[in-house]
């Protein structure tokens, strides 16, 4: 597929920057809105209990209930209604005011469910629900208010089942957990991303040239940033699954960029052999290279998108929390490999070639005008 001579891609680098800037601004607005509303910067993102800590509610219902989908939904809906009850939230608000003199908004006292699963088998089947703790901006250092809320929720659920299912032997328990992944997982993930970017830069500098390496790393940073911004906008939970998606995108999104730069290098060699000159039309070469690899980039992105989209549609909540960020990263990677990285490469390459030409007296350096000069 050959590029029309008058078509221009890398020359329109200002236009290509509009979409990332808009996404960034929307993410900032969403982040700030939630952070101000909850009076907690950590609420700007939907941080899961892997990082922020949380509580686990375990209700042993038995196989006679969980093996029946209609009964399962009925019981889960009722438990969810208790967890998100405003009446219980108001009890927590009153407790915080009376015992500690702390004013908590009702919205901050409500439990936000982040994870649901079943555990065990036969008569040991249990429903496990994970939800967030009350923000540290309102709770005590010992998490007394969160503990009290857990007790109230546990008692409400136990009373309901003892009244309506006295012969089932259903048991209810809650436990408070800290940030299980927290600093260690975050540092490990960020370290992996940083090392990956350095290795990619070194590899591309050796395989291609320094401008390709810098452009590829900037494009990779763009992909990761866009994935994070879209996760903030769509309020997708940030947990260990998100970290896995982040590392996946870092490993995957560089592929299309390398393919484009590989074609650029081949076309540069052809042009040099024909013109026998170091002064090449970088923009035309890169534009043509983009179009020559466009079909390949589209096909590889679509085939991956189909599989990961199916995971997002039919998968569980935890699978969806992995799949959606990957989808965002794939779209960002497709965009950056076709317009961001090539445009940045041309900007740097053209500047470097011009300086080299001036140094070698191939072209004359523009002389600045001075006062009194004759026109």
C-alpha positions in Angstrom: 0.0 0.0 0.0 1.6 3.2 -1.2 1.2 6.6 0.4 -0.3 9.4 -1.8 2.4 12.0 -2.5 0.3 14.9 -1.1 -0.8 13.1 2.0 0.8 14.3 5.3 0.8 12.6 8.7 3.9 13.5 10.7 3.6 17.1 9.6 0.4 17.4 11.6 2.0 16.6 15.0 0.0 19.4 16.7 -3.3 17.8 15.7 -2.2 14.4 17.0 -1.5 15.9 20.4 -5.1 17.1 20.9 -6.7 13.8 21.8 -4.1 12.9 24.5 -4.4 16.4 26.0 -8.2 16.2 26.1 -8.1 12.8 27.8 -5.6 14.2 30.3 -7.7 17.2 31.1 -10.9 15.1 31.6 -9.0 12.7 33.9 -7.8 15.7 36.0 -11.3 17.0 36.3 -12.7 13.5 37.3 -9.8 12.9 39.7 -10.2 16.3 41.4 -14.0 16.0 41.6 -13.9 12.7 43.5 -11.0 13.7 45.7 -12.7 17.0 46.7 -16.1 15.3 47.2 -14.6 12.7 49.6 -11.9 15.0 51.1 -9.3 12.4 50.3 -6.8 12.4 47.4 -6.8 8.6 47.3 -10.4 8.7 46.3 -9.5 10.4 43.0 -8.9 7.0 41.7 -11.0 3.9 42.4 -8.3 2.2 44.4 -9.1 -1.4 45.4 -8.5 -3.0 48.7 -5.2 -4.5 47.4 -3.8 -1.1 47.9 -6.1 0.8 50.2 -7.1 -2.0 52.5 -10.6 -3.2 53.2 -12.9 -5.6 54.9 -14.1 -9.1 54.1 -17.6 -10.4 54.8 -18.0 -14.2 54.8 -21.5 -15.7 54.8 -21.6 -19.5 54.9 -24.8 -20.2 53.1 -24.4 -23.9 52.2 -24.6 -25.6 48.8 -28.4 -25.8 48.8 -28.5 -22.0 48.4 -25.4 -21.3 46.3 -26.0 -24.1 43.8 -29.4 -22.6 42.9 -28.7 -19.5 40.8 -32.1 -17.9 41.7 -31.5 -18.4 45.4 -27.9 -17.2 45.0 -29.1 -13.9 43.4 -31.8 -13.5 46.0 -29.4 -13.8 48.9 -26.7 -11.7 47.3 -29.1 -8.9 46.6 -30.3 -8.9 50.2 -26.8 -8.9 51.6 -25.8 -6.1 49.2 -28.8 -4.1 50.3 -27.7 -4.3 53.9 -24.1 -3.4 53.0 -25.3 -0.3 51.1 -28.1 0.6 53.5 -28.2 4.4 54.3 -29.9 3.5 57.6 -26.8 1.6 58.7 -24.5 4.3 57.3 -26.4 6.8 59.5 -25.8 4.6 62.5 -22.1 4.7 61.8 -22.3 8.5 61.4 -24.0 8.8 64.8 -21.5 6.5 66.4 -18.5 8.5 65.1 -20.1 11.7 66.3 -21.0 10.5 69.7 -17.9 8.5 70.5 -15.1 10.5 68.7 -16.7 13.8 67.7 -16.0 13.0 64.1 -18.4 14.2 61.4 -18.6 11.7 58.6 -20.8 12.2 55.4 -23.3 9.5 54.9 -21.8 8.7 51.5 -18.4 8.1 53.1 -20.0 5.7 55.6 -21.6 3.5 52.9 -19.7 0.3 52.0 -18.5 0.2 48.4 -18.4 -3.5 47.2 -15.3 -4.3 45.1 -15.2 -8.0 44.9 -17.6 -11.0 45.2 -16.9 -14.7 45.0 -17.9 -18.1 46.3 -15.6 -20.4 48.2 -15.6 -24.0 49.3 -18.0 -26.7 48.3 -21.0 -28.7 49.4 -22.2 -27.6 52.9 -19.1 -25.4 53.3 -20.0 -23.1 50.4 -19.6 -19.5 51.4 -20.3 -16.1 49.8 -17.3 -13.8 50.2 -17.7 -10.1 49.7 -14.9 -7.5 49.9 -15.6 -3.8 50.4 -13.7 -0.7 51.3 -12.9 0.6 54.7 -14.0 4.1 55.9 -11.4 6.6 54.7 -8.5 7.4 57.0 -9.6 11.1 56.6 -12.6 10.2 58.9 -11.5 7.1 60.8 -9.3 6.9 63.9 -5.7 5.6 63.7 -7.0 2.2 65.1 -9.8 2.1 62.6 -12.4 2.0 65.3 -15.2 3.4 63.1 -14.6 0.9 60.4 -14.6 -1.9 63.0 -17.9 -0.7 64.4 -19.4 -0.5 61.0 -18.3 -4.1 60.3 -20.0 -5.2 63.6 -23.2 -3.5 62.7 -23.3 -5.1 59.2 -22.4 -8.5 60.6 -25.2 -8.3 63.2 -27.8 -7.1 60.7 -27.0 -10.0 58.3 -26.9 -12.6 61.1 -30.2 -11.4 62.5 -31.8 -11.6 59.1 -30.8 -15.2 58.6 -31.5 -16.3 62.1 -35.0 -15.0 61.7 -35.8 -16.2 58.2 -33.6 -19.4 58.0 -33.2 -20.6 61.6 -32.5 -24.2 60.5 -29.8 -23.6 57.9 -27.0 -23.0 60.4 -25.8 -20.0 58.4 -22.7 -18.2 60.0 -21.6 -14.7 59.3 -18.1 -13.2 60.0 -16.2 -10.0 59.1 -12.5 -9.3 59.1 -10.5 -6.1 58.7 -7.5 -6.3 56.3 -4.7 -3.9 55.5 -3.2 -3.0 52.2 -1.9 -6.5 51.1 -0.1 -5.4 48.0 0.5 -1.7 48.7 4.0 -0.2 48.6 5.8 -3.4 47.8 3.7 -4.3 44.7 3.7 -0.7 43.5 7.4 -0.3 43.8 8.0 -3.6 42.0 5.6 -2.7 39.2 7.1 0.8 38.7 10.6 -0.7 38.9 9.7 -3.3 36.2 8.2 -0.5 34.0 11.3 1.7 34.4 13.8 -1.2 33.7 11.7 -2.2 30.6 11.8 1.3 29.2 15.6 1.6 29.7 16.1 -1.8 28.0 13.8 -0.8 25.1 15.7 2.5 24.7 19.1 0.7 24.6 17.8 -2.0 22.2 16.3 0.5 19.7 19.4 2.7 19.9 21.5 -0.3 18.9 19.1 -1.6 16.3 18.0 1.7 14.8 19.2 5.1 16.1 18.9 7.3 19.2 16.0 9.3 17.8 14.0 6.1 17.3 14.8 5.0 20.8 13.7 8.3 22.4 10.5 8.4 20.3 9.6 4.8 21.1 10.1 5.4 24.9 8.0 8.6 24.8 5.3 6.7 22.9 5.4 3.9 25.6 5.0 6.5 28.3 2.1 7.9 26.4 0.4 4.5 26.3 0.8 3.9 30.0 -0.4 7.4 30.8 -3.5 7.1 28.6 -4.3 3.8 30.2 -4.1 5.4 33.7 -6.2 8.4 32.6 -8.9 6.3 31.1 -9.0 4.1 34.2 -9.6 7.3 36.2 -12.3 8.5 33.9 -14.3 5.3 33.8 -13.7 4.6 37.6 -12.2 1.2 37.0 -10.8 -0.3 40.2 -7.0 -0.1 40.6 -5.7 -3.3 42.1 -3.3 -6.1 41.4 -5.1 -6.9 38.1 -4.4 -3.4 37.0 -0.7 -3.8 37.7 -0.7 -7.0 35.6 -2.5 -5.0 32.8 0.1 -2.2 33.1 3.0 -4.6 32.6 1.2 -6.4 29.8 0.8 -3.1 27.8 4.4 -2.1 28.5 5.5 -5.4 26.9 3.0 -5.4 24.0 2.5 -1.8 22.8 6.1 -1.4 21.6 5.7 -4.0 18.9 3.8 -1.8 16.4 6.3 1.1 16.9 9.3 -1.1 16.2 7.6 -2.4 13.0 7.2 1.2 11.8 10.7 2.1 12.6 12.0 -1.0 10.9 10.3 0.0 7.7 11.6 3.5 8.1 15.1 2.1 8.2 14.6 0.0 5.1 13.2 2.9 3.2 16.0 5.2 4.3 18.5 2.7 2.9 16.7 2.6 -0.4 16.6 6.4 -0.7 20.3 6.7 0.2 21.3 4.1 -2.5 19.3 6.1 -5.1 20.2 9.6 -4.2 23.6 8.9 -2.7 23.0 11.7 -0.2 22.8 12.0 3.6 20.1 14.7 3.2 16.9 12.6 3.0 13.3 13.8 3.1 12.5 12.2 6.5 8.8 13.3 6.5 8.0 11.6 3.2 10.0 8.4 4.1 8.2 8.1 7.5 4.8 8.9 6.0 5.3 6.2 3.5 6.5 3.7 6.1 3.4 4.3 8.2 1.1 3.5 5.3 3.1 0.4 4.4 2.7 -1.0 7.9 -0.8 0.3 8.5 -2.6 -2.9 7.5 -0.3 -5.0 9.7 -0.9 -2.7 12.7 -4.6 -2.7 12.2 -4.8 -6.5 11.9 -2.6 -7.2 14.9 -4.5 -4.8 17.1 -7.9 -6.1 16.0 -7.0 -9.7 16.6 -5.8 -8.9 20.1 -8.8 -6.6 20.8 -11.3 -9.4 19.8 -9.9 -11.8 22.4 -9.5 -9.3 25.2 -13.0 -7.8 24.5 -14.6 -11.2 24.9 -12.8 -11.5 28.2 -14.3 -8.1 29.3 -17.8 -9.1 28.2 -18.1 -12.6 29.6 -15.5 -12.6 32.3 -15.9 -12.1 36.0 -15.4 -8.7 37.7 -11.8 -9.5 38.4 -11.1 -10.5 34.8 -12.9 -7.3 33.6 -10.6 -5.2 35.8 -7.7 -6.7 33.9 -9.3 -6.7 30.4 -10.6 -3.1 30.3 -7.2 -1.4 31.1 -5.6 -3.7 28.5 -8.1 -2.5 25.9 -7.3 1.1 26.7 -3.6 0.4 26.4 -4.0 -1.4 23.1 -5.9 1.6 21.6 -3.3 4.0 23.0 -0.5 1.9 21.6 -2.1 1.7 18.1 -2.5 5.5 18.1 1.0 6.3 19.4 2.8 3.9 17.0 1.2 5.5 13.9 1.3 9.2 14.8 2.9 10.0 18.1 6.2 8.1 17.8 6.8 8.8 14.0 5.9 12.5 14.4 8.3 12.9 17.4 11.0 11.0 15.5 10.7 13.4 12.5 10.9 16.5 14.7 14.1 15.3 16.3 15.6 13.8 13.1 15.0 16.9 11.0 16.5 19.1 13.6 19.6 16.9 13.9 20.0 16.6 10.2 19.8 20.4 9.7 22.4 20.9 12.4 24.7 18.4 10.7 24.2 20.0 7.3 25.0 23.4 8.7 28.1 22.0 10.3 29.2 20.4 7.0 28.4 23.5 5.0 25.8 21.7 3.0 23.3 24.5 3.8 24.0 28.0 5.2 23.0 29.0 8.6 20.4 31.7 8.8 22.0 34.9 10.0 20.1 37.0 12.5 19.2 40.6 11.4 20.7 43.5 13.3 19.6 47.1 13.7 20.7 49.3 10.8 21.1 46.4 8.4 20.4 47.2 4.8 17.5 45.4 3.2 
